[in-house]
């Protein structure tokens, strides 16, 4: 079964979609603005935004002046989940490195005591 973390990572595996996320970190933007910054066509950007929306990474909202124009913004919930997973991985490696460091210290202390 595919979980939300898997779909989040799959969506972010594509460089243009990561660039969209980076642009949206600054502020909400129109699709045309995202396409211009990313150097992609409007149809290509539409496909990238569809993937990001489908997996819950971005939200689309209409602009009051023109219902045909949409702003895109980041949705934090999937990023919170990703951050929590990365924290678990980082904690694992920190523990591993601390254990290794302690092992080296004990080994060196044993050598100097001989």
Secondary structure, DSSP 8 states (H G I E B T S, - for coil): ---HHHHHHHHHTSHHHHHHHHHHHH--EEHHHHHHHHT--HHHHHHHHHHHHHTTSEEEEEETTEEEEEEEEE-HHHHHHHHHHHHHHHHHHHHHHHHHHHHHHHHHHHHHT-
